[in-house]
Amino acid sequence: MKHFNIFIILIILCANAVFGAPRVKLVSEYITPNDYASNSAFTSDSTVASGLYTVAKGTYVYLRAWNFGDGTAITSANWSFVQKPTGSNATLNGITGLDTWQKFKADSSGTYEIMVSVTTSSGTHDTTAKIYASTYVGVGGFDGVAAQFPNCMSCHGNTPKFQDIFNRWKTTKHANSFKDNITSGSSSYGTESFRLHTLGYDHFMFANNDGFDDRASQLGWDWNNYPHPGAGNWDTIKTHFSSLVAFANVGCESCHGPGSQHVFNGGDTNRIQRDLNGGVCGKCHDSSPQTPEFDQWKNALHSNTVWTSSFAQTNNGSNNLDNCIRCHDGKGYVNYTKGIGTNTNGFTQADQDMIACATCHDPHGNNNPYGLRNRPSGDDTLANGFHYTNVGNGAVCMDCHKARKDNRTYVLTQVTNSRWGPHHSTQSDLFQAQNFAEFGSTLQTTRHKDFLPNACVTCHMAPTDTSAANKNKVGGHALLLHNEDTDYDHLKACENCHFGKTRFDQFIAPVDYDGDSQIEPWMDEVDGCLTNLRTTLPPEGVDSVAWQLIQADSSNVTLRKAYFNYLMITEDGSHGMHNPKFAVDILIQSKNALLGVGVTTNTNEVPATYDLSQNYPNPFNPSTRFTFSLPKGSNVSIVVFDVTGRQIATLVNSKFEAGKYSVDWNGTDNGGALVSSGVYFYRIVAGDFVQTRKMALIK
């Protein structure tokens, strides 16, 4: 019987592993000023929320039950308090329109433990979460006013780590905005701005939690009694209300949560929080139109986390290009910038941090523009070892938006599954015209990298459009250059060089690169060249690629090189616009390599006349070579015919700059089959120049 019971348990466990089961996390959700203003479900609460689990006493907490296990919808949820502080009258209440949410007001300091039991189509699951409600204790030590217990720096000021953080923070706008504005700011500066520039100031609702407003009231400091602004206002606070200085800034607890429960429970680190949750910034920076950055970020792809179970890697701490978490997790990237590994053993989607403000910007401050995070020395390098320079603030973007594989070694490995390839963010490689599998000839390149001082940032973070339909949906921290809803292209950064251009389809290629007899916009030419390569890759002639057939041809390195390049351009996602000249050249070169056509540049000198040389050797077996010369850039077609005039093989069909080029033909037709012995003719058409020569294949 005992063995039978164990067997049944194993069956249940295996069934859960195969078919999935709910796993639930209680998420503390943020509510920003824009959320509060635009959603009536929150307006009645008159509050904002940071999304932390350490919250200010007297404020609302918003919880969401999230099934991260198998993703099935929650059909019912039962909520209850497991624990509340003594004297608390908090109750859990639903939120209109948000079936999996509950809220409560943390009316007392202490620990709230909440349980939720959910039901989905795949099963049930219970989970709990703890919320710590506290009051504020202040930073301490700011602007020469000594820290007093329980100020943060009364304890943390003795350690080098926190001294460094404090010394960087004290020079930032977070530390000095209130001080500067009451001293020399606008005459309109007042209490509406205090909630953005001071610690714990009430947002819309009254809450007595020892924030700046409460401390000021206790001490008798009243803004109405002072000039707006006044040169002596700050000195008056320092001299007569010195304990208020610790709260007169955006200090530690603004981002880590109020600290009284942390201080008076032996420094319990569960009761203070380090979190990259965007809501920590959004509670102040989502206040359009003055601070539109958060609204823009919510429209960016960065605000949507990407997750696969493969992120739970065992190569913890490597921080190399094979480490997923360094780019797919906010904490992982921050750790990478500090040279710290991220332990991902047992990592689940519930552990993942979003890519939000504090991922790229250090809220403690530094000497970098916009407080962008310091980065590891020497990491401005692509997978093939190419070191890039002069990319300005775009270096932060390039930390992640680059291929994970060195083409030179990777194309020697076998294709084993659909995930074989450079990875999904190859923008830096195309921008730099680097790390593509090459076949010998010189490739043209666009000079974007020479004229964009901040690389990615120059274009993608150009100021947003001012129209209501596109505002905050393109440019800025939205990063997008196209609004699908309005079909608007955001070309503010392009206007300095490309005068009068308002749409991407106004950037016209100089010639017909894709061979469809039309000179089209660059994006269409690149897409056409992609299609040409895709239909040349296995299974050939079909507008799709079968990686299994590439896997089967295990000794064909040329095939893997062409496939690698196809994926590099596809996964760049810009339709080649990061470097269109290079994109069409590498695609054409890859296609020609698959067709057995090798084209190499013989010299950088410009010939005086057009010419097509006699092939050598002639007769030949199994391959032969000839050259062609171009006095100016031309669209070149070279085709092989048999004695009946039937077209056998297209060796060249692309745009070439002026120069002299060699072409190799391996005696195969357009389908890759070897042709029979006999006489053949090869003809070049380059602009108005046409010439035909004869050759013989003898086996």
C-alpha positions, -999 to +999 in steps of 0.1 A: +000+000+000+029+023+009+045+017-025+011+023-042+007+057-025+042+067-035+034+057-071+003+078-071+022+108-057+048+104-085+021+103-111+006+135-098+040+152-097+048+141-133+014+152-145+020+186-130+054+188-147+040+178-181+007+196-182+015+225-159-001+238-128-007+273-114+020+290-093+009+323-079+027+354-068+012+383-050+025+414-068+025+448-051+014+471-080+024+507-085-001+535-091+014+567-106-001+602-107-012+595-143-029+562-132-046+581-104-058+608-127-070+586-156-086+556-139-116+562-117-109+529-099-079+547-082-091+583-081-113+577-051-084+565-031-065+598-036-031+581-034-002+568-054+017+536-047+054+527-054+048+490-058+072+482-030+064+457-002+077+483+023+051+511+024+042+542+043+017+539+071-016+554+061-013+547+024-030+522+001-015+489-010-026+474-043-021+436-047-025+415-078-026+377-079-005+365-108-004+330-121+032+328-135+032+290-134+012+279-165-004+312-175-039+300-173-065+326-163-075+329-127-112+321-125-116+328-087-096+341-059-102+341-021-083+367-001-077+370+036-054+385+062-031+360+079-017+387+101-022+424+109-006+448+133-022+452+166-050+478+164-053+477+126-087+478+111-075+471+075-099+453+052-093+438+018-115+453-010-118+446-047-111+471-074-135+479-102-125+463-135-095+445-120-108+410-110-074+397-098-066+428-077-073+437-040-064+468-020-062+477+016-051+508+036-021+501+058-036+520+088-010+509+114+027+503+115+038+467+114+035+435+093+005+426+072+005+391+058-020+384+031-031+350+017-048+343-017-062+310-028-067+309-066-084+285-090-076+281-126-086+256-152-054+237-144-058+236-106-056+256-074-028+273-055-023+293-023+004+318-016+011+346+009+030+379+009+041+403+036+037+440+035+056+461+060+041+495+069+065+520+084+071+556+091+100+577+078+132+583+096+151+606+072+185+605+056+207+625+079+241+640+073+230+662+044+245+696+038+265+696+070+236+688+093+248+658+113+228+625+112+208+617+144+194+583+153+173+569+137+183+587+104+197+563+078+232+577+079+234+574+117+240+537+111+251+534+075+274+565+076+302+544+091+307+520+062+327+529+030+300+514+007+273+537+020+296+566+023+303+563-014+266+561-022+258+591+000+286+612-014+274+606-050+237+612-041+243+644-022+253+662-054+223+650-075+190+668-082+173+642-060+192+656-031+191+693-040+159+701-059+140+713-029+169+733-015+176+750-048+140+758-056+130+774-023+162+794-026+163+806-062+136+787-081+104+799-097+079+820-078+053+794-086+072+767-068+051+754-039+035+725-021+025+707-052+062+702-060+071+694-024+056+659-029+081+654-057+111+669-040+108+659-004+107+626+016+073+611+024+052+642+015+015+632+011+004+624-024-032+636-027-044+620+006-036+628+042-014+603+060+005+608+092+037+589+087+065+613+097+071+625+061+083+660+054+048+675+057+043+659+091+077+669+104+073+704+091+040+707+109+054+694+141+083+718+140+062+748+129+078+754+095+053+768+071+061+777+035+036+805+035+057+824+060+087+827+036+093+845+003+088+824-028+118+820-034+141+835-009+179+835-007+178+827+030+151+801+030+173+770+032+196+785+057+166+792+079+156+755+078+192+745+087+195+770+115+160+768+131+145+736+119+177+715+115+160+681+120+138+688+090+169+688+067+169+650+068+135+649+051+140+679+027+151+658-003+144+627-023+163+605+001+170+568+007+134+560+018+119+576-013+131+546-032+137+519-006+105+525+015+101+541+049+126+527+074+112+527+110+104+490+109+139+483+096+156+504+122+136+492+152+137+455+143+174+451+145+181+462+110+159+435+095+166+437+058+131+422+049+117+455+062+135+477+037+136+471+000+160+472-029+138+470-061+142+481-097+104+483-101+096+512-123+068+524-100+095+537-075+104+563-101+069+566-116+053+579-084+070+612-092+082+609-128+048+599-143+034+635-140+030+647-176+036+671-191+064+681-168+079+647-165+068+626-195+096+600-193+077+574-175+047+576-198+071+572-227+088+542-211+054+525-207+050+527-245+085+512-250+092+475-256+115+477-225+084+479-203+073+445-214+094+417-199+105+389-221+107+355-204+117+319-212+126+291-188+161+291-203+169+322-183+174+299-153+209+292-164+236+274-144+265+296-157+259+320-128+280+351-126+297+347-160+282+380-173+294+370-208+274+372-239+259+338-233+244+349-200+207+358-206+200+375-173+226+403-179+202+418-204+167+402-198+166+412-161+170+446-146+190+434-116+211+412-139+221+442-160+229+463-129+250+435-115+268+432-149+277+470-147+292+463-113+310+432-123+288+411-100+273+377-111+236+370-108+226+336-094+199+322-116+197+286-102+160+279-098+151+313-113+115+318-123+095+345-140+084+356-106+120+365-098+125+387-129+130+424-126+117+447-154+140+468-176+130+501-160+145+535-151+170+523-125+183+496-149+201+522-170+203+552-147+219+551-113+195+569-089+224+575-064+241+595-091+276+596-107+296+617-131+280+603-163+255+621-184+220+616-170+234+593-143+238+565-168+254+535-150+291+530-151+300+500-172+328+474-171+360+485-186+367+470-221+332+458-226+326+480-257+333+450-278+313+428-302+313+390-300+340+389-327+364+410-306+358+443-325+361+472-301+338+501-309+344+537-299+327+571-303+292+559-296+286+582-267+255+574-245+246+547-270+272+524-254+246+515-228+222+503-255+250+484-272+257+464-240+227+443-249+217+450-285+245+430-301+249+395-314+259+368-288+281+348-312+314+353-330+306+345-366+341+331-373+338+302-348+300+299-346+295+290-382+317+260-377+292+246-352+263+224-362+227+237-365+209+218-338+176+235-334+156+266-344+175+287-319+208+284-337+220+318-347+234+351-334+205+358-310+177+384-314+194+418-310+220+424-337+216+461-341+251+471-330+267+446-354+249+460-384+254+496-373+292+489-371+292+466-402+309+439-381+307+403-371+290+390-403+302+359-421+321+372-451+329+356-484+359+376-496+347+408-514+347+443-501+313+455-488+300+490-489+287+506-457+266+536-447+284+562-426+258+565-399+284+557-372+305+586-383+277+612-379+257+600-349+276+611-318+254+590-294+247+562-319+214+546-310+204+574-286+208+601-313+179+587-333+158+566-310+157+591-282+152+623-302+125+645-286+090+630-289+064+643-314+042+671-302+010+659-318-016+643-294-017+612-315+020+605-314+032+623-282+052+600-259+047+571-283+078+577-303+113+590-295+124+599-260+121+569-236+095+553-259+125+547-282+103+538-311+106+555-345+073+544-359+038+546-344+017+518-359-016+533-348-011+565-369+015+552-394+038+580-383+076+579-388+096+598-363+125+613-382+135+642-360+171+631-358+173+625-395+163+660-405+198+674-398+213+655-427+184+642-447+165+675-454+128+673-460+124+636-452+093+628-431+089+591-438+112+561-441+098+553-476+113+586-488+148+571-485+152+557-520+180+533-529+202+543-558+196+511-578+175+480-580+194+457-555+168+430-552+164+425-590+126+431-592+130+457-620+120+485-596+142+511-577+125+512-544+129+526-509+159+512-490+137+492-466+119+475-496+152+468-513+166+452-481+134+432-476+136+420-513+172+409-508+162+391-477+135+373-497+160+364-524+183+349-498+155+332-479+143+315-511+178+304-519+183+288-485+168+252-480+143+241-491+150+265-520+124+282-541+101+285-510+096+317-491+107+301-458+138+285-442+139+249-429+167+247-403+164+210-403+177+208-439+206+231-430+213+207-401+212+177-425+239+193-447+263+191-418+296+197-438+284+228-456+300+257-439+290+281-467+254+273-461+257+280-424+275+313-431+247+324-454+221+313-428+239+332-401+239+364-422+202+359-430+194+358-393+217+388-385+197+410-408+163+396-399+169+399-362+182+435-365+146+445-371+153+478-388+147+465-424+184+474-429+181+510-420+209+509-394+232+503-423+213+497-456+243+496-480+260+470-459+227+450-455+221+447-492+257+438-500+260+410-473+226+396-484+236+395-521+270+381-513+254+354-492+230+344-519+257+343-545+278+321-523+250+296-521+246+296-559+283+288-562+292+323-573+322+338-557+327+376-563+359+392-550+373+427-553+406+427-571+416+464-567+404+496-554+415+514-585+388+527-609+391+512-644+388+535-674+364+513-694+340+485-690+354+450-697+346+413-694+377+391-695+381+356-710+376+329-683+406+309-671+412+281-673+394+274-705+384+246-711+378+240-674+369+213-649+354+217-623+356+255-619+368+286-637+373+324-631+369+356-651+369+393-642+348+423-650+356+460-648+333+489-641+343+526-646+313+537-625+288+521-601+264+499-620+237+473-615+254+442-629+239+410-643+260+381-654+242+350-668+254+317-682+236+302-712+240+269-731+243+266-769+205+265-773+202+299-755+187+284-724+196+303-692+217+279-670+229+300-640+227+336-628+261+344-614+257+380-605+226+402-601+234+431-579+248+467-576+286+472-576+307+503-571+333+512-597+362+487-596+375+454-609+360+421-597+366+384-601+339+358-604+342+321-598+318+296-613+318+260-601+298+245-630+264+243-613+230+256-624+206+277-605+194+246-587+228+237-575+232+207-599+264+201-619+260+209-656+272+185-683+302+189-705+298+213-734+301+249-747+286+277-726+283+315-730+285+340-702+271+375-707+274+407-687+249+436-687+261+466-668+241+497-676+245+501-714+275+478-715+267+443-729+294+417-737+293+379-742+322+353-741+324+316-748+338+289-724+340+251-724+335+226-697+352+192-703+349+163-678 
